[in-house]
Amino acid sequence: HGVSHGVEWGGRMEGQTDKQRKYDRQIRLWGEHGQRLLERASVCLLHANGLGTELLKNLVLPAVGSFTVVDNKVVTEQDLASNFFVAPEQLGQSRAAAVTELLLDLNADVRGQHVDENPIDLVERDPDFFGKFSVVVACDMTLLQARKIAAVCWSKGVCFLLVRSCGLYTHMRIAVPEHEVREQRQTNPIDDMRITSPFPQLEEFANSFDLEGDVSQCPFVVLLIRLLADFKAEHGGRIPFDTATKDAFRSQVSRLVGLDPKANNIEQAKQYIVHAFRPYSLPEEVQKLFAHERCTSLSRESTPFWVIARALKDFVENEGQGTLPVEGKIPDMDAPTSVFLDTQRIYKEKAAADRQIVVDRVRTLLKALDRSEDEISVGEINLHLDTARYMAAVHYRSVEEELAGDREHRQEISSSLTMAGFCDSVAPLYVVFRALDVFVEERGRFPGDETCTSTEADQAELKSMVIKYLQAQNVELMAEVEPQVDDIIAEFVRFGGLEMHNVAAHAGGLASLEVIKLITKILMPVNNTLLVNNITGSIVPIKV
């Protein structure tokens, strides 16, 4: 019978460069294009505490292009307890210099430097300093302390990320006006086989097979397309739409087993039968992309992402007749080699034709914008077309909007706190973090730190700040939620602003993943806040 044909291998061995071999595992995750973006990126770390250095470590190892550490503090005994990138002999020395030296030992492909200055002073003295980075990461700072830096980054279109841990809790906030996502998740070729809406060439190919003869010659995609065509002819053009019709279609596929009980392609058809129940539709994020003003109204300043998005929109509305370009990749199939290659050719030829149409549309759009037609390379267009159904644009709220507490913010806090009374929610943790920021701003210290004379007094004051914050949002602290808030306050005061290395390492891992997403434009980053409660094991995003 048929033979299975692997289409793609996870990595290449022969012909790889030394760098490709060195970073092979991560290239499999985000591709060579993503690796190039990472190697060109420049990251700025503000405050080299344990969390910050763990984050940088996770960027240095996969070869981020360069990093700059900005920190005016010196190495202390506390650093030795929570930071693996300082040594006892460096006590009293510049912390920025110490961690930079040890981080650079991890990877010779990475460049690094340090600036011995308080980041808050630096943004006042030289705000343009932050405009040269891909991502600016602030650690060991409250949201209020990071406010000016976040605003400067926002005005320059630089990704800003605040991440901090206090005891067993972590708070992370991402802010950038707009982030373009080329691929939201790893793709599966079966998702773009066009089983429910075959293009003419594929339909003609499927019709060339005799299902009354040797069915082992038929790839599973042909079986499903043919059987679905028969089903639609008997049901007014509709695909299986309810339990009864889906069961009826499954019976049609099972009937083929009687023609050849040993045919593996029939088992594959049964395995992928669910795809015959899914009508083709544009993904929701792609629809949002096409409806966005940046897509409908291009300008000379439009980025390549939006020009390609507009070309895709025009394709869908014209040549695509409501569908995106065919991706051209097919999964493994049980079929004779010649038949498999013919199937592969059908998809590849259609994909190539669709891509050329989009390339031509991009060039036409660039010409209309009085820009060079070659400004966007064919390679860059193809990178987007490889995963066109996963393109998206994330629009963040600024830190200023969050601190202002507008209507959208109040609604999110109110609904999240209400949920906290019935299910796992991080809203209580968020409101305590906000109160903590005010406490640090007004008292110049963390509640419960070594200068504290009464932990009970600090808890009471922090609780009053929680209530004051909620009153400003016109939100009531419900009786069901109040014990959660009290427990979190007690934990904040118990740790006195100190970070634990294991929590900091975990937070650094989470934050470095978000930085990689922001740099490579692969996978959807958090929008916009992530809170971690290591007591309950909760890791929950919230949009504030």
BELHUBEL-V199193 format. One record per residue. N is the residue number from 1. RES is the residue in one small letter. PHI is phi as a letter, one per 40 degrees, with the letter a starting at -180 (NA if undefined). PSI is psi as a letter, one per 40 degrees, with the letter a starting at -180 (999 if undefined). OMEGA is omega in whole degrees, 0 to 359 (none if undefined). Layout:
# BELHUBEL-V199193
N,RES,PHI,PSI,OMEGA
N,RES,PHI,PSI,OMEGA
This chain:
# BELHUBEL-V199193
1,h,NA,a,186
2,g,c,i,181
3,v,b,h,177
4,s,c,i,183
5,h,b,h,175
6,g,c,h,184
7,v,c,d,184
8,e,b,i,176
9,w,b,i,184
10,g,c,d,181
11,g,a,i,180
12,r,b,i,178
13,m,b,d,181
14,e,c,i,177
15,g,g,e,178
16,q,c,i,173
17,t,c,i,178
18,d,d,d,181
19,k,c,d,178
20,q,c,d,178
21,r,c,d,182
22,k,c,d,184
23,y,b,f,186
24,d,d,d,185
25,r,c,d,182
26,q,c,d,177
27,i,c,d,177
28,r,c,d,180
29,l,c,d,185
30,w,b,e,172
31,g,g,i,182
32,e,c,d,178
33,h,c,d,177
34,g,c,d,178
35,q,c,d,178
36,r,c,d,179
37,l,c,d,179
38,l,c,d,183
39,e,c,e,177
40,r,c,e,187
41,a,c,i,177
42,s,b,h,184
43,v,b,h,177
44,c,b,h,177
45,l,b,h,177
46,l,b,h,182
47,h,g,h,185
48,a,c,f,175
49,n,c,a,183
50,g,d,d,180
51,l,c,d,183
52,g,c,d,181
53,t,c,d,175
54,e,c,d,178
55,l,c,d,181
56,l,c,d,178
57,k,d,d,182
58,n,c,e,174
59,l,b,d,179
60,v,c,d,182
61,l,d,d,177
62,p,c,e,171
63,a,g,f,167
64,v,c,i,187
65,g,d,d,181
66,s,a,i,176
67,f,a,i,176
68,t,b,h,178
69,v,b,h,177
70,v,b,h,185
71,d,a,h,180
72,n,b,e,185
73,k,c,i,176
74,v,b,i,181
75,v,c,h,181
76,t,b,i,176
77,e,c,d,178
78,q,c,d,177
79,d,c,d,180
80,l,c,d,181
81,a,c,e,186
82,s,b,e,185
83,n,b,h,181
84,f,c,e,186
85,f,b,f,168
86,v,b,i,183
87,a,b,i,181
88,p,d,d,182
89,e,c,e,180
90,q,c,e,177
91,l,d,h,179
92,g,g,e,179
93,q,c,i,179
94,s,d,h,179
95,r,c,d,179
96,a,c,d,180
97,a,c,d,183
98,a,c,d,183
99,v,c,d,179
100,t,c,d,180
101,e,c,d,183
102,l,c,d,178
103,l,c,d,180
104,l,c,d,177
105,d,c,e,184
106,l,c,d,185
107,n,a,h,182
108,a,c,e,180
109,d,c,e,186
110,v,b,i,176
111,r,b,i,180
112,g,a,i,177
113,q,a,i,180
114,h,b,i,177
115,v,b,h,181
116,d,c,g,181
117,e,a,i,175
118,n,c,h,181
119,p,d,d,180
120,i,c,d,175
121,d,c,d,183
122,l,c,d,181
123,v,c,d,176
124,e,c,d,183
125,r,c,d,186
126,d,a,g,181
127,p,c,d,180
128,d,c,e,179
129,f,d,d,186
130,f,c,e,183
131,g,c,e,185
132,k,c,e,184
133,f,b,i,174
134,s,c,d,181
135,v,a,h,173
136,v,b,h,182
137,v,b,h,179
138,a,b,h,177
139,c,b,i,176
140,d,f,f,178
141,m,b,i,173
142,t,c,i,178
143,l,c,d,179
144,l,c,d,178
145,q,c,d,182
146,a,c,e,187
147,r,d,d,183
148,k,c,d,180
149,i,c,d,178
150,a,c,d,180
151,a,c,d,179
152,v,c,d,179
153,c,c,d,179
154,w,d,d,182
155,s,c,d,181
156,k,c,e,180
157,g,g,f,180
158,v,c,h,179
159,c,c,h,178
160,f,b,h,179
161,l,b,h,173
162,l,b,h,177
163,v,a,h,182
164,r,a,i,175
165,s,b,i,177
166,c,b,h,184
167,g,g,b,183
168,l,b,e,183
169,y,b,i,178
170,t,b,i,176
171,h,b,h,178
172,m,b,h,180
173,r,b,h,177
174,i,b,h,178
175,a,a,h,173
176,v,a,i,184
177,p,d,d,181
178,e,a,h,177
179,h,b,h,181
180,e,c,h,180
181,v,b,h,180
182,r,c,d,182
183,e,a,h,184
184,q,c,d,181
185,r,a,i,178
186,q,c,h,185
187,t,c,i,176
188,n,b,h,184
189,p,d,d,183
190,i,c,d,182
191,d,c,e,181
192,d,b,f,180
193,m,c,e,178
194,r,f,f,182
195,i,c,d,182
196,t,c,e,179
197,s,a,g,183
198,p,c,i,175
199,f,c,i,189
200,p,d,d,182
201,q,c,d,179
202,l,c,d,179
203,e,c,d,178
204,e,c,d,179
205,f,c,d,180
206,a,c,d,182
207,n,c,e,181
208,s,c,e,181
209,f,c,i,178
210,d,c,h,182
211,l,c,e,177
212,e,c,e,181
213,g,b,b,182
214,d,c,g,184
215,v,c,e,179
216,s,c,e,179
217,q,c,e,188
218,c,c,h,172
219,p,c,i,184
220,f,d,d,181
221,v,c,d,177
222,v,c,d,179
223,l,d,d,182
224,l,c,d,180
225,i,c,d,181
226,r,c,d,181
227,l,c,d,179
228,l,c,d,177
229,a,c,d,178
230,d,c,d,181
231,f,c,d,181
232,k,c,d,178
233,a,c,d,181
234,e,c,e,184
235,h,b,f,174
236,g,g,f,177
237,g,g,e,181
238,r,c,i,174
239,i,c,i,178
240,p,d,h,191
241,f,b,e,177
242,d,a,a,185
243,t,d,d,183
244,a,c,d,182
245,t,c,d,177
246,k,c,d,177
247,d,c,d,179
248,a,c,d,180
249,f,c,d,177
250,r,d,d,179
251,s,c,d,178
252,q,c,d,179
253,v,c,d,181
254,s,c,d,180
255,r,c,d,181
256,l,c,d,180
257,v,d,d,179
258,g,c,d,179
259,l,c,d,179
260,d,a,g,185
261,p,d,d,184
262,k,c,e,184
263,a,c,h,180
264,n,c,d,181
265,n,c,d,178
266,i,c,d,176
267,e,c,d,176
268,q,c,d,178
269,a,c,d,178
270,k,c,d,181
271,q,c,d,184
272,y,b,e,186
273,i,c,d,181
274,v,d,d,180
275,h,c,e,175
276,a,c,e,180
277,f,b,e,184
278,r,b,h,177
279,p,c,i,180
280,y,c,h,175
281,s,a,i,177
282,l,c,h,177
283,p,d,i,183
284,e,d,d,181
285,e,c,d,178
286,v,c,d,177
287,q,c,d,177
288,k,c,d,180
289,l,c,d,182
290,f,c,d,182
291,a,c,e,184
292,h,c,i,182
293,e,d,d,180
294,r,c,d,178
295,c,c,d,183
296,t,c,d,183
297,s,b,g,180
298,l,c,i,176
299,s,a,i,178
300,r,c,d,181
301,e,c,e,182
302,s,c,h,179
303,t,c,i,177
304,p,d,d,180
305,f,d,d,183
306,w,c,d,176
307,v,c,d,178
308,i,c,d,178
309,a,c,d,179
310,r,c,d,177
311,a,c,d,177
312,l,c,d,179
313,k,d,d,180
314,d,c,d,178
315,f,c,d,182
316,v,d,d,183
317,e,c,e,182
318,n,b,c,185
319,e,c,d,183
320,g,c,e,180
321,q,f,f,177
322,g,g,e,181
323,t,b,i,175
324,l,c,i,175
325,p,d,i,177
326,v,c,h,182
327,e,c,d,174
328,g,g,e,179
329,k,c,i,178
330,i,b,i,180
331,p,c,i,176
332,d,d,i,180
333,m,b,i,176
334,d,c,h,182
335,a,a,i,174
336,p,d,i,185
337,t,d,d,183
338,s,c,d,180
339,v,c,d,178
340,f,d,d,180
341,l,c,d,177
342,d,c,d,179
343,t,c,d,179
344,q,c,d,181
345,r,c,d,181
346,i,d,d,181
347,y,c,d,182
348,k,c,d,180
349,e,c,d,178
350,k,c,d,179
351,a,c,d,180
352,a,c,d,180
353,a,c,d,179
354,d,c,d,181
355,r,c,d,180
356,q,c,d,177
357,i,c,d,180
358,v,c,d,178
359,v,d,d,179
360,d,c,d,180
361,r,c,d,177
362,v,c,d,181
363,r,c,d,179
364,t,c,d,179
365,l,c,d,180
366,l,c,d,179
367,k,c,d,179
368,a,c,d,178
369,l,c,e,181
370,d,g,f,176
371,r,b,i,181
372,s,c,h,180
373,e,c,d,181
374,d,c,e,183
375,e,c,d,177
376,i,b,h,185
377,s,c,i,176
378,v,c,d,179
379,g,c,d,179
380,e,c,d,178
381,i,c,d,181
382,n,c,d,177
383,l,d,d,178
384,h,c,d,181
385,l,c,d,178
386,d,d,d,183
387,t,b,f,185
388,a,d,d,183
389,r,c,e,179
390,y,b,e,176
391,m,c,i,179
392,a,a,i,174
393,a,b,h,180
394,v,b,h,178
395,h,b,h,186
396,y,c,i,168
397,r,c,i,181
398,s,c,i,176
399,v,c,d,178
400,e,c,d,178
401,e,c,d,179
402,e,c,d,182
403,l,c,d,179
404,a,c,d,177
405,g,g,f,181
406,d,c,a,185
407,r,d,d,181
408,e,c,d,179
409,h,c,d,181
410,r,c,d,180
411,q,c,d,180
412,e,c,d,180
413,i,c,d,181
414,s,c,d,182
415,s,c,d,181
416,s,c,d,178
417,l,c,d,177
418,t,c,d,178
419,m,c,d,182
420,a,c,d,178
421,g,c,e,185
422,f,b,d,183
423,c,a,i,181
424,d,c,h,180
425,s,a,i,179
426,v,b,e,181
427,a,d,d,177
428,p,d,d,179
429,l,c,d,180
430,y,c,d,184
431,v,c,d,177
432,v,c,d,175
433,f,d,d,179
434,r,c,d,177
435,a,c,d,178
436,l,d,d,180
437,d,d,d,180
438,v,c,d,179
439,f,d,d,181
440,v,c,d,180
441,e,c,d,185
442,e,c,d,185
443,r,b,e,180
444,g,g,e,179
445,r,a,i,176
446,f,c,i,176
447,p,c,h,178
448,g,g,e,181
449,d,c,a,187
450,e,c,e,179
451,t,c,e,183
452,c,c,h,178
453,t,b,e,180
454,s,a,h,179
455,t,c,d,179
456,e,c,d,180
457,a,c,d,178
458,d,c,d,178
459,q,c,d,181
460,a,c,d,180
461,e,c,d,178
462,l,c,d,178
463,k,c,d,179
464,s,c,d,178
465,m,c,d,174
466,v,c,d,181
467,i,c,d,179
468,k,c,d,178
469,y,c,d,181
470,l,c,d,177
471,q,c,d,178
472,a,c,d,179
473,q,c,e,184
474,n,f,f,181
475,v,b,h,180
476,e,c,h,176
477,l,c,h,185
478,m,c,i,181
479,a,c,d,181
480,e,c,d,185
481,v,c,d,186
482,e,d,d,177
483,p,c,d,177
484,q,c,d,180
485,v,c,d,180
486,d,c,d,179
487,d,c,d,180
488,i,c,d,178
489,i,d,d,180
490,a,c,d,179
491,e,c,d,178
492,f,d,d,182
493,v,c,d,181
494,r,c,d,183
495,f,c,e,175
496,g,f,f,178
497,g,g,e,181
498,l,c,i,177
499,e,b,i,175
500,m,c,h,186
501,h,c,d,182
502,n,c,d,177
503,v,c,d,179
504,a,c,d,179
505,a,c,d,178
506,h,c,d,179
507,a,c,d,178
508,g,c,d,177
509,g,c,d,179
510,l,c,d,183
511,a,c,d,180
512,s,c,d,176
513,l,c,d,179
514,e,c,d,178
515,v,c,d,179
516,i,c,d,176
517,k,d,d,182
518,l,c,d,182
519,i,c,d,186
520,t,c,e,182
521,k,g,f,178
522,i,b,h,184
523,l,g,i,185
524,m,c,h,178
525,p,c,i,178
526,v,c,h,176
527,n,b,h,2
528,n,b,e,184
529,t,b,i,175
530,l,b,h,179
531,l,b,h,182
532,v,b,h,174
533,n,b,h,184
534,n,c,e,174
535,i,c,d,180
536,t,c,e,183
537,g,g,f,183
538,s,c,h,172
539,i,b,h,191
540,v,b,h,175
541,p,c,i,176
542,i,a,h,183
543,k,b,h,183
544,v,b,999,none
